[in-house]
Amino acid sequence: MASFRKRVGGWRAEIAIHGTRESKTFSTKAEAAAWASERETEIRRGADSGIVIGKSCGDAFDRYLEEVSIHKRGERWERLRLNAIGEVVIGGVKIKDIKLANVTPELLGAWRDQRMTGESKVSGATVNRELNLLSHVFTTARKEWKWLADSPTSDVRRPKPAASRERIPTEDEIERLCNALGFANEPVTTKSQAVAVAYLFAIETAMRAGEICGLMPAWVDGTVARLPASINKNGVRRDVPLSTRALDLLALLPDSGEAPLFGISTSSLDALFRKARERSCIEGLTFHDSRHAAITRLAKKLNVLDLARMVGHRDLRMLQVYYNESAEDMAAKLG
């Protein structure tokens, strides 16, 4: 049974049912009574359906991190992201404090708009990644924990993704980067030179920066780099064929013993690459663009199934994101 108390500036409604206690203040008693009646009905309906009542978004985020994220390579990213989402204020309340039963598509839409237009404005692609994470949290809460009857993300409009990048380094840019990193196709003696070799190796193999930096000597088996599931982005074991040029590049690296071959972390690689790019007066190029260059080049040599297996794409449509053959080159093939 709900109770109502007159407060300065309004009426406070309090409900206590099936172990759930909630309260809220309204400007009129009629509004307070309407809210109390609706919430009691929702709680009774949840209790009858076996739904656990009273859990908040913060409860869901914490349990997801402890039971699901901990088994992922991206655990750190998901922890940072969910903690940040939980602190966002919508309607005067932090998301982590909002009851799951009160999370609606409208509320998530307000959060989406705030992310895309607020002070810390982010791209539509970032919002979509965050919505994917939230969707998995809410789906897990619905299916496994019985904390929700429906996932509130299903009816949220997604931002239109930006056009995929089409940046491919030119031969001149590659040469300038190597010069800036002090590499002249000779044995590596510095970390900057190791970055240059890593970049050239990436163009040969389409391997990602994290995969290259984590590459162990024992994983190189003849002309194949056998990458374990733990190092791959999608968590699937992958064998990468190595060209003669790729093997020659590895031969330029110093003996690392049982440590990773390139002897450099992804953060150091990124920092040194950015500095070399600035010294080379090159704009708009990232280390990851080497993957675009590699896939576009490899597409001329391998059929689509072999290419997908080499680069780790189970969805062939993803190759369209990276394949960036120019119209001029395609015209030349036509004759």
Phi, psi and omega in degrees: 000129181283152175234152185229137181231136178282125178237165177298121178085007178165193181239136179256122177261137179230131178235150177215108185208135180051040178079002181255128178241128179218155177211155181200148183252138181230164182285332179231158179293326180298318178295319179297318180294321180295317178297314182299317180297317182293317181292321179297320178296317179298318182292319178296319180297319179294319179296320180292329183271358181087005179286133177287123186265148170096356181283144181256170176300321178299320176299317180293318180298314182298315182292321179299316180297321183284328187253334185246305184300326184301338181265005182252153175293333181267027182304315183299316180297315182294324178296313179297318184292314181293323177297321180291318179298320181298333182274350180293135182260123176234122181062031177083004182231137176292142182303322182296338181266354181281135179293143180304323181296340182261000179279119183239163174303326179297317180296315179292330175294322177294320177297316178303312182295322179294321180295326186268347183232353183283190182297320179264058185299134179235169182281164176299325179297321178295316179298320179296321177295320179292321177295324177298319178295314178299320180299319180290324176299309183292325178293320177295319179296327180283312187280317189263323186259346182059042178263347182222149175272326179216152177277125183285351182276346187296332182254015180273128179292130180270141175297148178288125182293150178288161178297145181293153180291146177232026184277120176236130181292142175277165178299323179296318179294321178298317180296318180294321177297315180298320177297317180295332180269002176076025182254131180226041178061036178236166181310139185282132177234350180230163178292327178298318177296324178297325177295318178298316179296320179298320180293316178294323178294322178295320179293330179282327191246344186066018177284150180280163182302316181296324179290321180291313181295332181267001185296121181263150180304322183292342181278345179272110184243093183065245182256022182227138171259115183263101184271124178288162181300329185295339183259346183276147182300319183266008175070027180237136178299143183215136174257125182249117177292141183249126177287170177301319179296319179297319179293322177297322179294317178298326181293341179279348181279147177290159178298122183259001182068238178256010179269166177307143186302317187277343175062034182213144179276162179296325180292319178293320178301314182297316182295315181291324178295317181297319180295318179295323178298319180293318179294332181274357182058043178253131182251145170070021181249136176240163177300322183294341177296343176298331179292321175300312182298317183295313183293321178297319179290316183292333180297340178280345186247331185244150173286166190297325180290318178295321180296315180299319180294321182294317185268353174089025178259118176275338176258112184299336180296334181295334179297334180294335179291325186260338182282116186228049175297137181285155178297327179297317180294320179294323178296323180296326178293328181288335179082000000 
